[in-house]
Amino acid sequence: MINELLPESVVVETAYSDPPEARLEPEEEAVITRAVESRRREFTTVRYCARRALTRLGVPYRPLLPGLRGAPGWPEGVVGSLTHCAGFRAAAVAPADTVLSLGIDAEPALPLPDDVLDTIALPAEQRRSAALDAEQPGIPWDRILFSAKESVYKTWFPLTHRFLDFSEADLTLRTDGTFTATILVPSPLPTLEGRWRVHDGHLATAITVLR
């Protein structure tokens, strides 16, 4: 699903379950030692996906430790993004000499819980979401918006090392499976273009910034 939203230069590995062969490096184990079992499984499997993706890219795997604000520390010369939700994990990696930054996110294809949209969406985004829902009901537009904002943040943060609040990006979703994000604070990339898809109980969003 996510690989269809990214260019061929990006290597993607996904998992819909937690394979028994998935393992962590000792440094990664130390990070997750106090986590509940569900968190441990998703942490382990998404790194299993990253290991497979980096191998396909020809890059030796090294422990992917959470850094500033939890962002994974990728090997030198690599950009990447991780995502996980119930029943889905994915890693996307690319050579840093062809891709400047990328962000992926996956969510269950369900509406957001009550009142969450008010927290994550600007008034204009809420109006556009309502219009999309009236035009194409049955698609969880509010959850797509949330996911797209997550992909925006994952793309923006490695370039700036600064937090980006939900209110600091204004997103326009389109029915053709694309979206545009306008960054409302000073940014090296004032706009970002992304894609979305809903498939088989999950939805995904992705952004790639090529060099």
Summary of the structure (lengths in Angstrom):
residues: 211
radius of gyration: 16.8
end to end distance: 23.9
largest distance: 50.6
contacts: 667
relative contact order: 0.17
helix: 36%
strand: 29%
